[in-house]
């Protein structure tokens, strides 16, 4: 045991040039995306004054994820993932440039929704390829190390991005969109120098594209542990999507303005970042399933207190806790997805994973905005937190595979064969 701990190197993956380029490109682009997200939320609410308008931002961003996920996963398993991701980055860069121009001209809000739809579409096309590309950048023995650090990219960007975004909006709102465009362009340039080892395994992708596309959801829905982890995380965050209502809380309830909005957006990421570093350096979880259930319940509880709070610092503390609890669930879920999926199915299963993630985040924003529109923001947030706890109770009762999951090291990929007609036969091994 002592020898195993001595050999553990949390930073081993950074010794590989390809991963370093990927890591920094992702980091910079994620910061730009967070800056743009804060700018969109603030501008839409400033120009409309409607909670429902904020909810529609989430809706237009989740529709492409749902519609394009399966085709994008199929493409990621059939064609070079590097090419797909680079095409995606070009589209995102152009969409942000157009958003900057529309914002500067004060164009109709409908045009902003259309451009957000285009931006989300380009992101969705590249997302499964990006998620499935990681095994082609690092040795297999360091894969879990790379997965852990990849989570830190999102957490750090969520700390830095919204904080910068708040000040950028205060000084020159249109610059937020230009910075997002620049960040995507930087990722594209860095990615040009990245060396990808191998290509997707195309012989297992059926000639009948329609049936091959459907093999991804078939695999997910016939793997109980994978389905349970994805469903729990999706419904919990779907009901607890208070982050889309932060402009209302910052302006009308807490009275802290756009600068305070930036810090409220940052708070969950502060907790998430601290938790990510803790998990990266700590021994493997021994009771991962139980930890996930407790963490999601804690997420719901912190959301309830945030909804009831009229103190900026208490609200900050609760949002930090939501980041702590959410990260535990994300790490468990993402590790299960990677370890329970054979390499040759990774693009299509990653596509399903992206649907679950975006449905919980973006559609959760629409749900929060809709409830806030009819009943007010406080009831929207508090009821969402209560719903999250109810979902945890149901999952704990119904899913024995998740409840009894011990160490994540115990998760094994299902042994599956994909026939030429696109059907999947599977046995656990």
Secondary structure, DSSP 8 states (H G I E B T S, - for coil): -HHHHHH--TTGGGGSHHHHHHHHHHHHHHHHHHHHHHHHHHHHHHHH--HHHHHHHHHHHHHHHHHHHHHHHHHHHHS-HHHHHHHHHHHHHHHHHHHHHHHHHT--HHHHHHHHHHHHHHHHHHHHHHHHHGGGTS-GGGHHHHHHHHHHHHHHHHHHHHHHHHHHHHHHTTHHHHHHHHHHHHHHHHHHT----S----TTS-SSHHHHHHHHHHHHHT-HHHHHHHHHHHHHHHHT-GGGGHHHIIIIIS--HHHHHHHHHHHHHHHHHHHHHHHHHS---SSHHHHHHHHHHHHHHHHHHHHH---HHHHHHHHHHHHHHHHHHHHHHHHHHHHTS-GGGHHHHHHHHHHHHHIIIIIHHHHHHHHHHHH-HHHHHHHHHHHHHHHHHHHHHH-HHHHT---GGG---EEEEE-TTS-EEEEE-
